[in-house]
Structure formats: C-alpha cells, structure tokens
C-alpha cells in the first residue's frame, strides 16, 4: 500500500501527521502543494471520496482572507474545486491517500486502524 501525504510542510497538523507516520514506521511519500501544486486528477477523487465540504477549510487563515463574494461563491463541487486549485492553502490538511482510502485531517486513532496497528 502506497501512502501519500498531501499538504504544506510548515503546517502544524501536517508536521504532527508526518511525525506520527515516522514514529509508527509507516512509509509514505509527501506531496507539497506549494512546490508540486494540487494534482487535479486526485482532487476529483478526493471530492468524490470525502466531499468538497470537508476539503475546504473554512476555519483557516486562507479562507478568512478571502473576500465575502469569493466565500459566498463556493456552493458546490465545481466552485470548491476552482478555489482549491487557485488557493491550495484553503484545502484542509493533510489529505492522505491510504491506497484506495482517503482521509482529511489528522486523527491518530483512525490512522492506527488504517495503518493496521
């Protein structure tokens, strides 16, 4: 199983997630949104798997910096996808692909089950 962690390296939650994976001898590959961009083909899969509502981080600083019109314009998967591609930092992190399963955010208990621990 190829575990891929998507996020931004200086994000505190991504740091916790990567530390957890390393401490539990869980091999993974890291995909940096800032350097490598948001993979458009994967984004469609994430939206199908977890829903655009879970992917858009409405509590983060990037969301709060957006003007009211832009925020109000995010009403469906297509508008959310356009925003996430334009502003990758608005994606809740980390997004982790555990083979066919995708999770968003860090949850040590759920991760232990997914990692077979």
Secondary structure, DSSP 8 states (H G I E B T S, - for coil): --EEEEE-TT-HHHHHHHHHHHHTT---EEEEHHHH---HHHHHHHHHHH-HHHHB-TTSHHHHHS-HHHHHT--SHHHHHHHHHH-GGGB-S-EEEETTEEEES--HHHHHHHTT-
